[in-house]
Amino acid sequence: MVKINGTEAAAGGKTISEYLAAADYDIRRVAVERNGEIVPKTQYDEVVIEEDDVIEVVSFVGGG
């Protein structure tokens, strides 16, 4: 299993882009950390989530 934002998830084998789309994230408004390292947006289509990865997805929200 993969741990995403502290919760176990069956996301192994998906790219980061595939996971974000399936989880209904707006790719333009998130940052992704994989195993303690920021993943550049340009690599979301290439980086495959592997079993035992720890992923953090942070959403940016505007406001005032």
mmCIF file as Biopython writes it, N, C-alpha, C and O atoms, coordinates in Angstrom:
data_model
#
loop_
_atom_site.group_PDB
_atom_site.id
_atom_site.type_symbol
_atom_site.label_atom_id
_atom_site.label_alt_id
_atom_site.label_comp_id
_atom_site.label_asym_id
_atom_site.label_entity_id
_atom_site.label_seq_id
_atom_site.pdbx_PDB_ins_code
_atom_site.Cartn_x
_atom_site.Cartn_y
_atom_site.Cartn_z
_atom_site.occupancy
_atom_site.B_iso_or_equiv
_atom_site.auth_seq_id
_atom_site.auth_asym_id
_atom_site.pdbx_PDB_model_num
ATOM 1   N N  . MET A ? 1  ? 0.840   -1.194 0.000   1.0 0.0 1  A 1 
ATOM 2   C CA . MET A ? 1  ? 0.000   0.000  0.000   1.0 0.0 1  A 1 
ATOM 3   C C  . MET A ? 1  ? 0.877   1.247  0.000   1.0 0.0 1  A 1 
ATOM 4   O O  . MET A ? 1  ? 2.034   1.232  0.419   1.0 0.0 1  A 1 
ATOM 5   N N  . VAL A ? 2  ? 0.281   2.309  -0.482  1.0 0.0 2  A 1 
ATOM 6   C CA . VAL A ? 2  ? 0.911   3.615  -0.526  1.0 0.0 2  A 1 
ATOM 7   C C  . VAL A ? 2  ? 0.239   4.473  0.533   1.0 0.0 2  A 1 
ATOM 8   O O  . VAL A ? 2  ? -0.959  4.332  0.777   1.0 0.0 2  A 1 
ATOM 9   N N  . LYS A ? 3  ? 0.986   5.348  1.156   1.0 0.0 3  A 1 
ATOM 10  C CA . LYS A ? 3  ? 0.394   6.258  2.124   1.0 0.0 3  A 1 
ATOM 11  C C  . LYS A ? 3  ? 0.320   7.638  1.474   1.0 0.0 3  A 1 
ATOM 12  O O  . LYS A ? 3  ? 1.340   8.227  1.116   1.0 0.0 3  A 1 
ATOM 13  N N  . ILE A ? 4  ? -0.922  8.149  1.327   1.0 0.0 4  A 1 
ATOM 14  C CA . ILE A ? 4  ? -1.128  9.461  0.716   1.0 0.0 4  A 1 
ATOM 15  C C  . ILE A ? 4  ? -1.829  10.345 1.731   1.0 0.0 4  A 1 
ATOM 16  O O  . ILE A ? 4  ? -2.927  10.037 2.195   1.0 0.0 4  A 1 
ATOM 17  N N  . ASN A ? 5  ? -1.174  11.451 2.070   1.0 0.0 5  A 1 
ATOM 18  C CA . ASN A ? 5  ? -1.691  12.382 3.085   1.0 0.0 5  A 1 
ATOM 19  C C  . ASN A ? 5  ? -2.089  11.642 4.361   1.0 0.0 5  A 1 
ATOM 20  O O  . ASN A ? 5  ? -3.114  11.940 4.974   1.0 0.0 5  A 1 
ATOM 21  N N  . GLY A ? 6  ? -1.256  10.669 4.751   1.0 0.0 6  A 1 
ATOM 22  C CA . GLY A ? 6  ? -1.467  9.960  6.000   1.0 0.0 6  A 1 
ATOM 23  C C  . GLY A ? 6  ? -2.450  8.806  5.945   1.0 0.0 6  A 1 
ATOM 24  O O  . GLY A ? 6  ? -2.687  8.155  6.963   1.0 0.0 6  A 1 
ATOM 25  N N  . THR A ? 7  ? -3.030  8.536  4.776   1.0 0.0 7  A 1 
ATOM 26  C CA . THR A ? 7  ? -4.031  7.480  4.632   1.0 0.0 7  A 1 
ATOM 27  C C  . THR A ? 7  ? -3.545  6.422  3.646   1.0 0.0 7  A 1 
ATOM 28  O O  . THR A ? 7  ? -2.998  6.755  2.594   1.0 0.0 7  A 1 
ATOM 29  N N  . GLU A ? 8  ? -3.741  5.157  3.980   1.0 0.0 8  A 1 
ATOM 30  C CA . GLU A ? 8  ? -3.381  4.075  3.066   1.0 0.0 8  A 1 
ATOM 31  C C  . GLU A ? 8  ? -4.232  4.167  1.801   1.0 0.0 8  A 1 
ATOM 32  O O  . GLU A ? 8  ? -5.440  4.396  1.871   1.0 0.0 8  A 1 
ATOM 33  N N  . ALA A ? 9  ? -3.595  3.989  0.650   1.0 0.0 9  A 1 
ATOM 34  C CA . ALA A ? 9  ? -4.312  4.061  -0.622  1.0 0.0 9  A 1 
ATOM 35  C C  . ALA A ? 9  ? -3.735  3.039  -1.598  1.0 0.0 9  A 1 
ATOM 36  O O  . ALA A ? 9  ? -2.540  2.745  -1.574  1.0 0.0 9  A 1 
ATOM 37  N N  . ALA A ? 10 ? -4.591  2.511  -2.443  1.0 0.0 10 A 1 
ATOM 38  C CA . ALA A ? 10 ? -4.159  1.558  -3.472  1.0 0.0 10 A 1 
ATOM 39  C C  . ALA A ? 10 ? -3.834  2.341  -4.733  1.0 0.0 10 A 1 
ATOM 40  O O  . ALA A ? 10 ? -4.607  2.328  -5.691  1.0 0.0 10 A 1 
ATOM 41  N N  . ALA A ? 11 ? -2.699  3.021  -4.740  1.0 0.0 11 A 1 
ATOM 42  C CA . ALA A ? 11 ? -2.329  3.864  -5.877  1.0 0.0 11 A 1 
ATOM 43  C C  . ALA A ? 11 ? -1.051  3.384  -6.546  1.0 0.0 11 A 1 
ATOM 44  O O  . ALA A ? 11 ? -0.584  4.007  -7.500  1.0 0.0 11 A 1 
ATOM 45  N N  . GLY A ? 12 ? -0.481  2.294  -6.066  1.0 0.0 12 A 1 
ATOM 46  C CA . GLY A ? 12 ? 0.743   1.768  -6.657  1.0 0.0 12 A 1 
ATOM 47  C C  . GLY A ? 12 ? 0.552   1.444  -8.128  1.0 0.0 12 A 1 
ATOM 48  O O  . GLY A ? 12 ? -0.462  0.866  -8.521  1.0 0.0 12 A 1 
ATOM 49  N N  . GLY A ? 13 ? 1.530   1.818  -8.937  1.0 0.0 13 A 1 
ATOM 50  C CA . GLY A ? 13 ? 1.476   1.554  -10.371 1.0 0.0 13 A 1 
ATOM 51  C C  . GLY A ? 13 ? 0.908   2.693  -11.189 1.0 0.0 13 A 1 
ATOM 52  O O  . GLY A ? 13 ? 1.029   2.689  -12.414 1.0 0.0 13 A 1 
ATOM 53  N N  . LYS A ? 14 ? 0.289   3.670  -10.544 1.0 0.0 14 A 1 
ATOM 54  C CA . LYS A ? 14 ? -0.248  4.834  -11.254 1.0 0.0 14 A 1 
ATOM 55  C C  . LYS A ? 14 ? 0.810   5.927  -11.301 1.0 0.0 14 A 1 
ATOM 56  O O  . LYS A ? 14 ? 1.664   6.020  -10.419 1.0 0.0 14 A 1 
ATOM 57  N N  . THR A ? 15 ? 0.743   6.744  -12.335 1.0 0.0 15 A 1 
ATOM 58  C CA . THR A ? 15 ? 1.597   7.931  -12.333 1.0 0.0 15 A 1 
ATOM 59  C C  . THR A ? 15 ? 0.964   8.952  -11.395 1.0 0.0 15 A 1 
ATOM 60  O O  . THR A ? 15 ? -0.202  8.832  -11.018 1.0 0.0 15 A 1 
ATOM 61  N N  . ILE A ? 16 ? 1.737   9.939  -11.035 1.0 0.0 16 A 1 
ATOM 62  C CA . ILE A ? 16 ? 1.190   10.981 -10.177 1.0 0.0 16 A 1 
ATOM 63  C C  . ILE A ? 16 ? 0.026   11.674 -10.878 1.0 0.0 16 A 1 
ATOM 64  O O  . ILE A ? 16 ? -0.985  11.972 -10.241 1.0 0.0 16 A 1 
ATOM 65  N N  . SER A ? 17 ? 0.150   11.934 -12.167 1.0 0.0 17 A 1 
ATOM 66  C CA . SER A ? 17 ? -0.955  12.557 -12.928 1.0 0.0 17 A 1 
ATOM 67  C C  . SER A ? 17 ? -2.211  11.705 -12.881 1.0 0.0 17 A 1 
ATOM 68  O O  . SER A ? 17 ? -3.307  12.232 -12.690 1.0 0.0 17 A 1 
ATOM 69  N N  . GLU A ? 18 ? -2.069  10.393 -13.052 1.0 0.0 18 A 1 
ATOM 70  C CA . GLU A ? 18 ? -3.226  9.501  -13.024 1.0 0.0 18 A 1 
ATOM 71  C C  . GLU A ? 18 ? -3.897  9.526  -11.656 1.0 0.0 18 A 1 
ATOM 72  O O  . GLU A ? 18 ? -5.123  9.583  -11.559 1.0 0.0 18 A 1 
ATOM 73  N N  . TYR A ? 19 ? -3.084  9.483  -10.599 1.0 0.0 19 A 1 
ATOM 74  C CA . TYR A ? 19 ? -3.664  9.516  -9.257  1.0 0.0 19 A 1 
ATOM 75  C C  . TYR A ? 19 ? -4.382  10.840 -9.011  1.0 0.0 19 A 1 
ATOM 76  O O  . TYR A ? 19 ? -5.508  10.845 -8.513  1.0 0.0 19 A 1 
ATOM 77  N N  . LEU A ? 20 ? -3.752  11.954 -9.349  1.0 0.0 20 A 1 
ATOM 78  C CA . LEU A ? 20 ? -4.363  13.265 -9.098  1.0 0.0 20 A 1 
ATOM 79  C C  . LEU A ? 20 ? -5.676  13.419 -9.855  1.0 0.0 20 A 1 
ATOM 80  O O  . LEU A ? 20 ? -6.641  13.960 -9.315  1.0 0.0 20 A 1 
ATOM 81  N N  . ALA A ? 21 ? -5.721  12.948 -11.097 1.0 0.0 21 A 1 
ATOM 82  C CA . ALA A ? 21 ? -6.951  13.030 -11.882 1.0 0.0 21 A 1 
ATOM 83  C C  . ALA A ? 21 ? -8.045  12.156 -11.261 1.0 0.0 21 A 1 
ATOM 84  O O  . ALA A ? 21 ? -9.196  12.580 -11.156 1.0 0.0 21 A 1 
ATOM 85  N N  . ALA A ? 22 ? -7.686  10.943 -10.854 1.0 0.0 22 A 1 
ATOM 86  C CA . ALA A ? 22 ? -8.673  10.035 -10.261 1.0 0.0 22 A 1 
ATOM 87  C C  . ALA A ? 22 ? -9.202  10.570 -8.930  1.0 0.0 22 A 1 
ATOM 88  O O  . ALA A ? 22 ? -10.358 10.337 -8.575  1.0 0.0 22 A 1 
ATOM 89  N N  . ALA A ? 23 ? -8.345  11.292 -8.196  1.0 0.0 23 A 1 
ATOM 90  C CA . ALA A ? 23 ? -8.742  11.841 -6.893  1.0 0.0 23 A 1 
ATOM 91  C C  . ALA A ? 23 ? -9.354  13.240 -7.033  1.0 0.0 23 A 1 
ATOM 92  O O  . ALA A ? 23 ? -9.663  13.893 -6.036  1.0 0.0 23 A 1 
ATOM 93  N N  . ASP A ? 24 ? -9.523  13.687 -8.275  1.0 0.0 24 A 1 
ATOM 94  C CA . ASP A ? 24 ? -10.173 14.967 -8.580  1.0 0.0 24 A 1 
ATOM 95  C C  . ASP A ? 24 ? -9.404  16.183 -8.065  1.0 0.0 24 A 1 
ATOM 96  O O  . ASP A ? 24 ? -10.009 17.165 -7.636  1.0 0.0 24 A 1 
ATOM 97  N N  . TYR A ? 25 ? -8.084  16.118 -8.107  1.0 0.0 25 A 1 
ATOM 98  C CA . TYR A ? 25 ? -7.250  17.279 -7.781  1.0 0.0 25 A 1 
ATOM 99  C C  . TYR A ? 25 ? -7.060  18.125 -9.029  1.0 0.0 25 A 1 
ATOM 100 O O  . TYR A ? 25 ? -6.997  17.592 -10.136 1.0 0.0 25 A 1 
ATOM 101 N N  . ASP A ? 26 ? -6.969  19.430 -8.862  1.0 0.0 26 A 1 
ATOM 102 C CA . ASP A ? 26 ? -6.627  20.346 -9.951  1.0 0.0 26 A 1 
ATOM 103 C C  . ASP A ? 26 ? -5.105  20.427 -9.972  1.0 0.0 26 A 1 
ATOM 104 O O  . ASP A ? 26 ? -4.499  21.032 -9.087  1.0 0.0 26 A 1 
ATOM 105 N N  . ILE A ? 27 ? -4.497  19.827 -10.969 1.0 0.0 27 A 1 
ATOM 106 C CA . ILE A ? 27 ? -3.042  19.741 -11.053 1.0 0.0 27 A 1 
ATOM 107 C C  . ILE A ? 27 ? -2.391  21.123 -10.987 1.0 0.0 27 A 1 
ATOM 108 O O  . ILE A ? 27 ? -1.268  21.255 -10.500 1.0 0.0 27 A 1 
ATOM 109 N N  . ARG A ? 28 ? -3.077  22.134 -11.465 1.0 0.0 28 A 1 
ATOM 110 C CA . ARG A ? 28 ? -2.513  23.493 -11.450 1.0 0.0 28 A 1 
ATOM 111 C C  . ARG A ? 28 ? -2.409  24.067 -10.042 1.0 0.0 28 A 1 
ATOM 112 O O  . ARG A ? 28 ? -1.674  25.029 -9.816  1.0 0.0 28 A 1 
ATOM 113 N N  . ARG A ? 29 ? -3.146  23.477 -9.085  1.0 0.0 29 A 1 
ATOM 114 C CA . ARG A ? 29 ? -3.211  24.050 -7.739  1.0 0.0 29 A 1 
ATOM 115 C C  . ARG A ? 29 ? -2.685  23.139 -6.639  1.0 0.0 29 A 1 
ATOM 116 O O  . ARG A ? 29 ? -3.064  23.272 -5.476  1.0 0.0 29 A 1 
ATOM 117 N N  . VAL A ? 30 ? -1.802  22.205 -7.019  1.0 0.0 30 A 1 
ATOM 118 C CA . VAL A ? 30 ? -1.243  21.314 -6.001  1.0 0.0 30 A 1 
ATOM 119 C C  . VAL A ? 30 ? 0.275   21.224 -6.128  1.0 0.0 30 A 1 
ATOM 120 O O  . VAL A ? 30 ? 0.857   21.516 -7.172  1.0 0.0 30 A 1 
ATOM 121 N N  . ALA A ? 31 ? 0.878   20.817 -5.044  1.0 0.0 31 A 1 
ATOM 122 C CA . ALA A ? 31 ? 2.291   20.432 -5.025  1.0 0.0 31 A 1 
ATOM 123 C C  . ALA A ? 31 ? 2.327   19.013 -4.469  1.0 0.0 31 A 1 
ATOM 124 O O  . ALA A ? 31 ? 1.542   18.659 -3.589  1.0 0.0 31 A 1 
ATOM 125 N N  . VAL A ? 32 ? 3.242   18.208 -4.989  1.0 0.0 32 A 1 
ATOM 126 C CA . VAL A ? 32 ? 3.327   16.810 -4.570  1.0 0.0 32 A 1 
ATOM 127 C C  . VAL A ? 32 ? 4.731   16.523 -4.047  1.0 0.0 32 A 1 
ATOM 128 O O  . VAL A ? 32 ? 5.736   16.865 -4.668  1.0 0.0 32 A 1 
ATOM 129 N N  . GLU A ? 33 ? 4.759   15.881 -2.880  1.0 0.0 33 A 1 
ATOM 130 C CA . GLU A ? 33 ? 6.012   15.427 -2.291  1.0 0.0 33 A 1 
ATOM 131 C C  . GLU A ? 33 ? 5.972   13.899 -2.263  1.0 0.0 33 A 1 
ATOM 132 O O  . GLU A ? 33 ? 4.985   13.297 -1.841  1.0 0.0 33 A 1 
ATOM 133 N N  . ARG A ? 34 ? 7.045   13.296 -2.712  1.0 0.0 34 A 1 
ATOM 134 C CA . ARG A ? 34 ? 7.144   11.823 -2.714  1.0 0.0 34 A 1 
ATOM 135 C C  . ARG A ? 34 ? 8.370   11.418 -1.920  1.0 0.0 34 A 1 
ATOM 136 O O  . ARG A ? 34 ? 9.498   11.750 -2.285  1.0 0.0 34 A 1 
ATOM 137 N N  . ASN A ? 35 ? 8.145   10.706 -0.844  1.0 0.0 35 A 1 
ATOM 138 C CA . ASN A ? 35 ? 9.236   10.240 0.015   1.0 0.0 35 A 1 
ATOM 139 C C  . ASN A ? 35 ? 10.165  11.376 0.440   1.0 0.0 35 A 1 
ATOM 140 O O  . ASN A ? 35 ? 11.387  11.225 0.454   1.0 0.0 35 A 1 
ATOM 141 N N  . GLY A ? 36 ? 9.564   12.517 0.785   1.0 0.0 36 A 1 
ATOM 142 C CA . GLY A ? 36 ? 10.325  13.639 1.316   1.0 0.0 36 A 1 
ATOM 143 C C  . GLY A ? 36 ? 10.909  14.588 0.287   1.0 0.0 36 A 1 
ATOM 144 O O  . GLY A ? 36 ? 11.588  15.548 0.651   1.0 0.0 36 A 1 
ATOM 145 N N  . GLU A ? 37 ? 10.655  14.335 -1.006  1.0 0.0 37 A 1 
ATOM 146 C CA . GLU A ? 37 ? 11.196  15.204 -2.049  1.0 0.0 37 A 1 
ATOM 147 C C  . GLU A ? 37 ? 10.078  15.726 -2.937  1.0 0.0 37 A 1 
ATOM 148 O O  . GLU A ? 37 ? 9.182   14.982 -3.334  1.0 0.0 37 A 1 
ATOM 149 N N  . ILE A ? 38 ? 10.145  17.028 -3.246  1.0 0.0 38 A 1 
ATOM 150 C CA . ILE A ? 38 ? 9.150   17.644 -4.125  1.0 0.0 38 A 1 
ATOM 151 C C  . ILE A ? 38 ? 9.293   17.072 -5.533  1.0 0.0 38 A 1 
ATOM 152 O O  . ILE A ? 38 ? 10.400  16.956 -6.059  1.0 0.0 38 A 1 
ATOM 153 N N  . VAL A ? 39 ? 8.159   16.719 -6.133  1.0 0.0 39 A 1 
ATOM 154 C CA . VAL A ? 39 ? 8.156   16.232 -7.515  1.0 0.0 39 A 1 
ATOM 155 C C  . VAL A ? 39 ? 7.803   17.411 -8.419  1.0 0.0 39 A 1 
ATOM 156 O O  . VAL A ? 39 ? 6.734   18.001 -8.262  1.0 0.0 39 A 1 
ATOM 157 N N  . PRO A ? 40 ? 8.683   17.766 -9.366  1.0 0.0 40 A 1 
ATOM 158 C CA . PRO A ? 40 ? 8.360   18.860 -10.289 1.0 0.0 40 A 1 
ATOM 159 C C  . PRO A ? 40 ? 7.130   18.513 -11.130 1.0 0.0 40 A 1 
ATOM 160 O O  . PRO A ? 40 ? 6.960   17.369 -11.551 1.0 0.0 40 A 1 
ATOM 161 N N  . LYS A ? 41 ? 6.282   19.502 -11.368 1.0 0.0 41 A 1 
ATOM 162 C CA . LYS A ? 41 ? 5.067   19.276 -12.166 1.0 0.0 41 A 1 
ATOM 163 C C  . LYS A ? 41 ? 5.393   18.667 -13.522 1.0 0.0 41 A 1 
ATOM 164 O O  . LYS A ? 41 ? 4.602   17.889 -14.055 1.0 0.0 41 A 1 
ATOM 165 N N  . THR A ? 42 ? 6.535   19.005 -14.080 1.0 0.0 42 A 1 
ATOM 166 C CA . THR A ? 42 ? 6.917   18.466 -15.392 1.0 0.0 42 A 1 
ATOM 167 C C  . THR A ? 42 ? 7.127   16.958 -15.358 1.0 0.0 42 A 1 
ATOM 168 O O  . THR A ? 42 ? 7.203   16.325 -16.411 1.0 0.0 42 A 1 
ATOM 169 N N  . GLN A ? 43 ? 7.221   16.372 -14.164 1.0 0.0 43 A 1 
ATOM 170 C CA . GLN A ? 43 ? 7.458   14.932 -14.045 1.0 0.0 43 A 1 
ATOM 171 C C  . GLN A ? 43 ? 6.226   14.153 -13.602 1.0 0.0 43 A 1 
ATOM 172 O O  . GLN A ? 43 ? 6.301   12.935 -13.440 1.0 0.0 43 A 1 
ATOM 173 N N  . TYR A ? 44 ? 5.095   14.824 -13.401 1.0 0.0 44 A 1 
ATOM 174 C CA . TYR A ? 44 ? 3.882   14.139 -12.927 1.0 0.0 44 A 1 
ATOM 175 C C  . TYR A ? 44 ? 3.455   13.006 -13.867 1.0 0.0 44 A 1 
ATOM 176 O O  . TYR A ? 44 ? 2.929   11.993 -13.405 1.0 0.0 44 A 1 
ATOM 177 N N  . ASP A ? 45 ? 3.675   13.161 -15.179 1.0 0.0 45 A 1 
ATOM 178 C CA . ASP A ? 45 ? 3.288   12.117 -16.140 1.0 0.0 45 A 1 
ATOM 179 C C  . ASP A ? 45 ? 4.276   10.960 -16.156 1.0 0.0 45 A 1 
ATOM 180 O O  . ASP A ? 45 ? 3.960   9.884  -16.663 1.0 0.0 45 A 1 
ATOM 181 N N  . GLU A ? 46 ? 5.471   11.170 -15.604 1.0 0.0 46 A 1 
ATOM 182 C CA . GLU A ? 46 ? 6.531   10.169 -15.693 1.0 0.0 46 A 1 
ATOM 183 C C  . GLU A ? 46 ? 6.739   9.386  -14.395 1.0 0.0 46 A 1 
ATOM 184 O O  . GLU A ? 46 ? 7.100   8.210  -14.430 1.0 0.0 46 A 1 
ATOM 185 N N  . VAL A ? 47 ? 6.511   10.035 -13.256 1.0 0.0 47 A 1 
ATOM 186 C CA . VAL A ? 47 ? 6.804   9.397  -11.968 1.0 0.0 47 A 1 
ATOM 187 C C  . VAL A ? 47 ? 5.687   8.422  -11.610 1.0 0.0 47 A 1 
ATOM 188 O O  . VAL A ? 47 ? 4.522   8.802  -11.491 1.0 0.0 47 A 1 
ATOM 189 N N  . VAL A ? 48 ? 6.067   7.162  -11.441 1.0 0.0 48 A 1 
ATOM 190 C CA . VAL A ? 48 ? 5.116   6.110  -11.090 1.0 0.0 48 A 1 
ATOM 191 C C  . VAL A ? 48 ? 5.167   5.903  -9.578  1.0 0.0 48 A 1 
ATOM 192 O O  . VAL A ? 48 ? 6.238   5.747  -8.993  1.0 0.0 48 A 1 
ATOM 193 N N  . ILE A ? 49 ? 3.994   5.905  -8.965  1.0 0.0 49 A 1 
ATOM 194 C CA . ILE A ? 49 ? 3.888   5.675  -7.524  1.0 0.0 49 A 1 
ATOM 195 C C  . ILE A ? 49 ? 4.149   4.195  -7.264  1.0 0.0 49 A 1 
ATOM 196 O O  . ILE A ? 49 ? 3.543   3.323  -7.887  1.0 0.0 49 A 1 
ATOM 197 N N  . GLU A ? 50 ? 5.060   3.930  -6.336  1.0 0.0 50 A 1 
ATOM 198 C CA . GLU A ? 50 ? 5.433   2.550  -6.021  1.0 0.0 50 A 1 
ATOM 199 C C  . GLU A ? 50 ? 4.930   2.169  -4.640  1.0 0.0 50 A 1 
ATOM 200 O O  . GLU A ? 50 ? 4.688   3.030  -3.794  1.0 0.0 50 A 1 
ATOM 201 N N  . GLU A ? 51 ? 4.775   0.864  -4.420  1.0 0.0 51 A 1 
ATOM 202 C CA . GLU A ? 51 ? 4.358   0.367  -3.110  1.0 0.0 51 A 1 
ATOM 203 C C  . GLU A ? 51 ? 5.294   0.925  -2.036  1.0 0.0 51 A 1 
ATOM 204 O O  . GLU A ? 51 ? 6.502   1.037  -2.249  1.0 0.0 51 A 1 
ATOM 205 N N  . ASP A ? 52 ? 4.731   1.266  -0.901  1.0 0.0 52 A 1 
ATOM 206 C CA . ASP A ? 52 ? 5.447   1.811  0.255   1.0 0.0 52 A 1 
ATOM 207 C C  . ASP A ? 52 ? 5.888   3.257  0.095   1.0 0.0 52 A 1 
ATOM 208 O O  . ASP A ? 52 ? 6.567   3.782  0.978   1.0 0.0 52 A 1 
ATOM 209 N N  . ASP A ? 53 ? 5.521   3.934  -1.020  1.0 0.0 53 A 1 
ATOM 210 C CA . ASP A ? 53 ? 5.804   5.360  -1.144  1.0 0.0 53 A 1 
ATOM 211 C C  . ASP A ? 53 ? 4.967   6.128  -0.129  1.0 0.0 53 A 1 
ATOM 212 O O  . ASP A ? 53 ? 3.880   5.697  0.255   1.0 0.0 53 A 1 
ATOM 213 N N  . VAL A ? 54 ? 5.484   7.260  0.291   1.0 0.0 54 A 1 
ATOM 214 C CA . VAL A ? 54 ? 4.742   8.184  1.143   1.0 0.0 54 A 1 
ATOM 215 C C  . VAL A ? 54 ? 4.572   9.465  0.337   1.0 0.0 54 A 1 
ATOM 216 O O  . VAL A ? 54 ? 5.545   10.143 0.007   1.0 0.0 54 A 1 
ATOM 217 N N  . ILE A ? 55 ? 3.330   9.779  0.029   1.0 0.0 55 A 1 
ATOM 218 C CA . ILE A ? 55 ? 2.998   10.919 -0.820  1.0 0.0 55 A 1 
ATOM 219 C C  . ILE A ? 55 ? 2.231   11.955 -0.003  1.0 0.0 55 A 1 
ATOM 220 O O  . ILE A ? 55 ? 1.340   11.615 0.776   1.0 0.0 55 A 1 
ATOM 221 N N  . GLU A ? 56 ? 2.590   13.214 -0.192  1.0 0.0 56 A 1 
ATOM 222 C CA . GLU A ? 56 ? 1.841   14.315 0.392   1.0 0.0 56 A 1 
ATOM 223 C C  . GLU A ? 56 ? 1.396   15.209 -0.749  1.0 0.0 56 A 1 
ATOM 224 O O  . GLU A ? 56 ? 2.214   15.641 -1.561  1.0 0.0 56 A 1 
ATOM 225 N N  . VAL A ? 57 ? 0.105   15.486 -0.813  1.0 0.0 57 A 1 
ATOM 226 C CA . VAL A ? 57 ? -0.456  16.389 -1.821  1.0 0.0 57 A 1 
ATOM 227 C C  . VAL A ? 57 ? -0.960  17.615 -1.081  1.0 0.0 57 A 1 
ATOM 228 O O  . VAL A ? 57 ? -1.807  17.517 -0.193  1.0 0.0 57 A 1 
ATOM 229 N N  . VAL A ? 58 ? -0.430  18.771 -1.458  1.0 0.0 58 A 1 
ATOM 230 C CA . VAL A ? 58 ? -0.821  20.019 -0.819  1.0 0.0 58 A 1 
ATOM 231 C C  . VAL A ? 58 ? -1.556  20.872 -1.845  1.0 0.0 58 A 1 
ATOM 232 O O  . VAL A ? 58 ? -1.037  21.143 -2.927  1.0 0.0 58 A 1 
ATOM 233 N N  . SER A ? 59 ? -2.766  21.290 -1.496  1.0 0.0 59 A 1 
ATOM 234 C CA . SER A ? 59 ? -3.567  22.148 -2.371  1.0 0.0 59 A 1 
ATOM 235 C C  . SER A ? 59 ? -3.375  23.605 -1.992  1.0 0.0 59 A 1 
ATOM 236 O O  . SER A ? 59 ? -3.321  23.954 -0.813  1.0 0.0 59 A 1 
ATOM 237 N N  . PHE A ? 60 ? -3.274  24.453 -3.011  1.0 0.0 60 A 1 
ATOM 238 C CA . PHE A ? 60 ? -3.150  25.892 -2.781  1.0 0.0 60 A 1 
ATOM 239 C C  . PHE A ? 60 ? -4.503  26.523 -3.006  1.0 0.0 60 A 1 
ATOM 240 O O  . PHE A ? 60 ? -5.164  26.261 -4.011  1.0 0.0 60 A 1 
ATOM 241 N N  . VAL A ? 61 ? -4.916  27.364 -2.059  1.0 0.0 61 A 1 
ATOM 242 C CA . VAL A ? 61 ? -6.195  28.048 -2.162  1.0 0.0 61 A 1 
ATOM 243 C C  . VAL A ? 61 ? -5.966  29.542 -2.012  1.0 0.0 61 A 1 
ATOM 244 O O  . VAL A ? 61 ? -5.211  29.982 -1.145  1.0 0.0 61 A 1 
ATOM 245 N N  . GLY A ? 62 ? -6.614  30.306 -2.853  1.0 0.0 62 A 1 
ATOM 246 C CA . GLY A ? 62 ? -6.521  31.753 -2.755  1.0 0.0 62 A 1 
ATOM 247 C C  . GLY A ? 62 ? -7.576  32.290 -1.818  1.0 0.0 62 A 1 
ATOM 248 O O  . GLY A ? 62 ? -8.569  31.625 -1.525  1.0 0.0 62 A 1 
ATOM 249 N N  . GLY A ? 63 ? -7.357  33.452 -1.373  1.0 0.0 63 A 1 
ATOM 250 C CA . GLY A ? 63 ? -8.346  34.046 -0.479  1.0 0.0 63 A 1 
ATOM 251 C C  . GLY A ? 63 ? -7.850  35.388 0.023   1.0 0.0 63 A 1 
ATOM 252 O O  . GLY A ? 63 ? -6.747  35.828 -0.301  1.0 0.0 63 A 1 
ATOM 253 N N  . GLY A ? 64 ? -8.661  36.001 0.790   1.0 0.0 64 A 1 
ATOM 254 C CA . GLY A ? 64 ? -8.214  37.293 1.253   1.0 0.0 64 A 1 
ATOM 255 C C  . GLY A ? 64 ? -8.913  37.722 2.488   1.0 0.0 64 A 1 
ATOM 256 O O  . GLY A ? 64 ? -8.642  38.805 3.006   1.0 0.0 64 A 1 
#
